[in-house]
Amino acid sequence: MTATSASAPPRIVRLGVGAGYSGDRIEPAVELAQQGEIDYLVFECLAERTIALAQQARLRDPEAGFDPLLAARLRAVLPHCAARGIRILTNMGAANPLGAARCAMAIAAELGLQGFKIAAVTGDDVLAAVQAGEHRLLETGDTVASLGDRVLSANAYLGAAPMVQALAQGAQLVITGRAADPALFLAPLVHAFGWAWDDWQRLGQGTVVGHLLECAGQVTGGYFADPGFKDVPDLARLGFPMGEVSEDGGLVVTKLAAAGGCVTEATCKEQLLYEIHDPQRYLQPDVVADFSEVTVQQLGPDRVQVSGGRGAPRSGLLKVSVGYHDGFVGEGQIAYAGPGALARAQLAQAIVEERLALTGVALRELRCELIGVNALHGAASPPSAAEPYEVRLRVAARTDTLAEAVRVGNEVETLYTNGPAGGGGASKSAREIVAVQSVLLPESAVSLQVHLMEA
């Protein structure tokens, strides 16, 4: 009789999530690095406006422009990740991946991590290419040229390929600028499993993996929580998710048992639909993903299986976020409390509106709202039978100059002594507006580079 060996267990790659946005908490990432037995830790920290602001920071200081929490995060997790062989991927490079990599090199040296390899991915900055062509903004139909010298930045959403290249070259920390959020999670899967770039089904399911994990605490109950309707335990100690991914792209979403929050079918379904315009055609730089046949199944406490993602060939076009200067915002706030608070706040609003007109403040747009009454829904806010005991007036206006923006807050502040009674807690500010629109650019117009460094 010929002996047959037992079949090898399926290979699993374990992805941990270290952040879901630029200012996210650091402790959950440290917990995963220490206790998660993960293979990769992913920090997703960029939004459309974030990178435009980062470009602005880099214009002021050529060494700036990367995530302000990069150093703090790396000091917190690098010792644990290096000791356990956990590789890190992040888009904290923002507008300056090379500067971020130099900062990371200094921290690795400071921590005594000799031979630690760091890769910076560049090429997402496509400002010259966008300004050279007759590209139209998707939101308005105007040309980029119509923005003139107000354009600050243009960054393309890169796919997973350069990150896969960096991992193949041995990088233990991969830092990108603007990349598609799911691509940060797709890259380690393509690298680990050797998926082909035309294996649309696996790339589609890998995009489902990335989409579910990219917002960190949202899928473990953070954004889901609604007391009395959708209760989530121990939110003050909310844990970030882990994804256990098999070679076919099948996913189990889970978390550390001791961490707060929960992973359920409902938390996963809500996150699956988050920011999705067309579930059958989720356009990504690596694949057009199809979420329409995804299935979600609870396997046990805080363990949810997700499968059924599909894909079709990518479009060959990359979305580009174009950041531009769009004037200034001046703002003032003041609060009223006690009997008649609503009437006094309404009178205060009328006074400010009249004063702005009387004094000739040049406004492009004016918004007045009573926080707690109509700030979110305006005229559509339902009437309340109860008189509010406290109301806060907020006046905000868009202007062409900083000087005019300052005048808006000043008029609100003068309500302290010029009417109506009982105003307090006034505040004012004036700031530049960085707006964002999008264009599409052929991927052939983007030149990618991977820069490998060693501490």
Number of C-alpha atoms within 10 A of each C-alpha: 3 4 5 6 6 6 6 6 6 8 13 19 19 22 29 30 29 36 27 22 17 19 12 18 18 16 18 24 26 21 18 27 28 16 11 19 15 22 20 26 29 25 28 27 27 24 15 17 16 22 29 27 22 23 24 20 17 17 14 11 10 12 15 21 27 28 23 16 15 20 14 11 18 19 15 16 22 23 17 17 23 17 11 14 14 21 21 28 25 28 27 28 29 33 33 28 29 23 19 27 26 16 16 24 20 14 18 23 14 12 12 12 17 12 11 18 21 25 29 28 27 23 20 23 24 19 18 10 14 23 16 10 12 12 18 18 20 13 10 9 10 13 16 22 17 11 12 10 9 15 21 19 25 28 28 28 22 29 23 23 18 21 31 22 17 25 23 12 14 15 24 21 29 30 29 29 31 32 23 25 27 23 28 30 32 29 24 27 28 22 18 16 15 11 18 11 15 14 14 21 21 26 30 27 26 32 31 28 29 21 23 27 32 26 26 27 27 25 30 31 30 22 13 20 18 11 8 7 7 11 14 19 14 13 17 10 13 24 32 32 34 27 27 22 21 16 18 18 28 20 27 23 27 24 26 18 12 10 20 21 29 29 23 23 19 17 21 25 16 15 21 21 14 13 9 14 10 13 16 17 17 18 22 24 23 28 27 22 28 23 24 13 12 16 13 19 15 17 13 11 12 19 21 21 21 25 20 19 25 25 25 20 19 17 14 14 19 25 21 26 27 25 26 24 18 17 18 23 26 26 26 24 23 24 21 23 18 12 12 14 21 22 15 21 26 17 14 23 21 12 17 22 18 12 15 17 11 9 10 10 17 17 19 12 10 16 12 21 21 21 15 13 20 15 16 12 10 12 9 8 11 10 9 8 6 6 13 16 12 17 23 23 25 23 22 22 24 25 25 15 17 16 13 20 26 22 22 30 25 17 20 28 21 12 20 16 10 12 13 16 15 16 23 15 11 18 15 20 16 23 15 17 15 19 18 23 18 21 22 17 20 11 17 9 13 17 11 13 15 19 16 17 17 15 17
